[in-house]
Amino acid sequence: MNPQVSVVIAAYNVQACLARTVESVLTQDLQNFEIVIVDDGSSDSTVAVAQKMALRDSRIRVFALPRNQGPSAARNRGLAEARGDWIAILDADDVFLPNRLGHLLELAARRGADMVADDLVLYDLGADQHLPPAFGWTQEQALTLDMLLSSDASLETYPLGWVQPIWRRDFLRRNGLQYPVQYRYMEDFFLLASALLCGATVWLSPRAQYVYTMRFGPISKQASRFSATQPSLHDSSASVQELVSRYRSALLPHQVRVLRSLQRRLSTCKAMHDAIHVRRERGLFHALMMLRRHPAAAWRLAVEKVKGVAAASWRQR
């Protein structure tokens, strides 16, 4: 008999925290699950830690990729191996609070959802401190594509792409959906947007029962030693472009405009970062030559420079 839920954990160099993550699943109120751990070419003892836990509990299955391929490839292997009716994604440095699986599956059944998720308890690893929930929802709500685009396109608030989904396995397979292996950043947003464009019914719970380890702690001012995520403006821009190209006929005109605007902003930010790097490595002339092809980035850099000079002048008064 297949388990009700397959919890998929993509693991990379997390020997020090993997046991804590797995334990948060083992102590769930709902016990009809399996845990699928996919090692993404770790160079530490992650596989050995996972295999040791699997010897103690037959519900844990361990798979290993021959080399590091990124979170999308590891998760896709987990999706392929999953046997449960539902697939819960759990990052290897995060944890579930005790009643998460039971609560979200009850919500899914009641709402007829293809995907469910909840608010996030943000966690600063360096300070070992929980922060207020990421979104602060006050009631259950259906997630729409407009809500997702509005959140992730703002670049100023916590993106809804951060939510950690529990997917109906049949929906993913019926629509041929999986994580985009060509991107190592913003891959969650891409899959979630793709699912909504394929007609997914998605519901969000106001309960915060997923503890999300932040890549950079706002209290400790320290990067998490377990996070392998490297922000990539190139991947972000390319994933947005691919969404528009792949789902152009399903997108409404205003949604295309939002995505195009986001892509332009991401491209501008990338050009700015590239110019700063070129100036540091090759000098001002080469940076200026690069910026000739990106006038929006040149303007943004000029504005930031003026703001910096003005701020410095004000501090000297």
Buried (B, 14 or more C-beta within 10 A) or exposed (E): EEBBBBBBBBBBBBBBBBBEBBEBBBEBEBBBBBBBBBBBBBEEBBBEBBBEBBEEEEBBBBBBBEEBBBBBBBBBBBBEBBEBBBBBBBBBBBBBBBBBBBBBBBBBEEBEBBBBBBBBBBBBBBBEEEBEBBBEBEEBEEBEBEBBBEBBBEEEEBBBBBBBBBBBBEBBBEBEBBBBBBBBBBBBBBBBBBBBBBEBBBBBBBBBBBBBBBBBBEEBEEBBEBBBEEEBBBBBBBBBBBBBEEBEEEBEEEBBEBBEEBBEBBBBBBBBEBBEEBBEEEEEEEBEEBBEEBEBBBEBBEEEEEEEEEEEEEEEE
